[in-house]
Amino acid sequence: MKFVIIVWLLDTTTSPDDPDREWVACYVVDGASESSALAWGTHVAASYASRNNLQLLSTECQSVDTAVGLDLSSLPLISEGETPPDERIGW
């Protein structure tokens, strides 16, 4: 089953006035269930945040069947358990 993972990140090293201080990343996880896809999506995001001295603010999960307002064809797809390169997610 495929789920859209929506991640909010914060760069605490930048000025609070910097408009690029906080941003969102979206990708699709093909997982066994919503909870396992969310767990893996959170793991991927937390790993990225840790490597780049960022703060992971939140992670959400939506079924691709109910995701509204997103062009799913443009989102990166990863499988549960796969560790994608950062370039593929496009952080």
Secondary structure, 3 states (H helix, E strand, C coil): CEEEEEEEEECCCCCCCCCCCEEEEEEEEECCCHHHHHHHHHHHHHHHHHHCCCEEEEEEEEECCCCCCCCHHHCCEEECCCCCCHHHHCC
